Amino acid sequence: MSRVFNFSAGPAVLPEAVLAQAQVEMLDWQGCGMSVLEMSHREQHFASIAAQAEADLRELLGIPSNYKVLFLQGGAYSQFSMIPMNLLRGKTRMDYVDTGDWSSKAIDEARRYGDVNVVASSSAGNYTSIPDPATWQCDPNAAYLHYTPNETIRGVEFGFVPDVGDVPLVADFSSTILSRPIDVSRFGLIYAGAQKNIGPAGLTIVIVREDLLGQTVPCTPVMFDYNVQADNGSMYNTPPTYAWYLAGLVFKWLKAQGGLSAMAAINERKANKLYAAIDASDFYHCPVDLTCRSWMNIPFTLAKPALDKAFAAEAEQAGLVSLKGHRSVGGMRASLYNAMPEAGVDALIHFMQDFAQRNG
Ligand code: PLP
């Protein structure tokens, strides 16, 4: 077996120890004689897997007891609609911060349900910075304020949690959840697609404060009602059982690494190494403002864009895959999620230096 270093933005690399354990348990989960893939979600074996995963996630993130944790389907994209459907609560206005492609998509979807007030946007600067919160035009009567702590495509990350007073704060943590500790009590709702830092595609995690539940807009589909999902333990219908199980293995792995403070130190070190290598070179360039560079997704361009194809192809031959930037922006992007070993970052830096020397 030979494994590559996978820099994909998602679905993305998973911890090898997790994949190995899943392989060992594939035919016979803990002596029960069947695979997790074959289990009824209504019976005891899966119930214990589900409960343990939730308990471990609660422990990792320090989730207060007045928050529900939901294990849903539909991807983070479905949350773009579920959030206004559930959190408007009789209001008509919602605040959104526009810092890139994903916040823009969330805004477009929210516009179907009410008046979206874009409190600030960094689009004029090609989404390479975060607008100064002192300039945000917030509405104190907004149903909530939505922002995207990490923009996966352009690699822009908030280094702070916005202070919006009593307005519930809603955050799309898809590409940065579990990369460091967060104070969940600052948020009304946190959501994340699993396929980056949590586990396989097909699972979406929502962490929501209980007092925000129970006031959906008329005609909300039953599957999109957080309260229904919460009352049914995220099992109103058949949940994505295998993805839930694998997420649970990832949570156990994170605890064994020392939890989220330990991950934060590792993630900061990995990202800083790569940024330092980019900044030290005339051949590579990262367009993102120094104040908001992502630890998770690092975009960079080559001084000679004609060499993009050769760079990606040679990197792949060296066992460094999925480095091509998002199709909407081009260039390169290295995603350094929790499961990317430090050796992968070292190998990438070594390759980049060698490529620059040969082509500069
Ligand atoms: N939000 C962010 C920040 C993302 O990075 C993505 C996907 O990459 C999405 C939302 C959409 O997620 P999904 O494909 O799970 O619907």
Residues whose N, C-alpha, C, O or C-beta is under 5 A from the ligand:
A	BS01	PLP	G74 G75 A76 Y77 S78 W102 N150 T152 D172 S174 S175 G193
